[in-house]
Amino acid sequence: MYQRMYNNLIPISIVDYQKSEDENKAIQKLAEHRDMKLMVKEIGEKHGIEILSTEGNSHMGDFSYPKKDKQKLISILDSYLKD
């Protein structure tokens, strides 16, 4: 971490986010998880599947969708992942 003085009055800390700090890794993983969840919702909704986010640490996982659309959703996600 580096410190410098701004106009010789206010100390400013500059954090080197390039370092592999545990907190930075955790934040990155959380952001990736959020983005993946949003991607699945967006893809499902684009194909007419209603996908709802669960709340908290639900035993149901990160989202829910109609049971009748399970195979359709799996097939759609497979095709996106193969590309």
Number of C-alpha atoms within 10 A of each C-alpha: 7 8 10 12 10 9 7 7 8 9 11 11 11 10 10 10 11 7 9 9 10 9 10 13 13 11 11 12 12 12 12 12 13 12 12 12 14 15 13 16 19 15 16 20 14 10 11 11 18 14 19 13 14 13 11 8 8 10 8 9 11 15 15 14 15 11 9 9 15 13 10 14 22 12 12 15 15 11 10 10 8 6 5
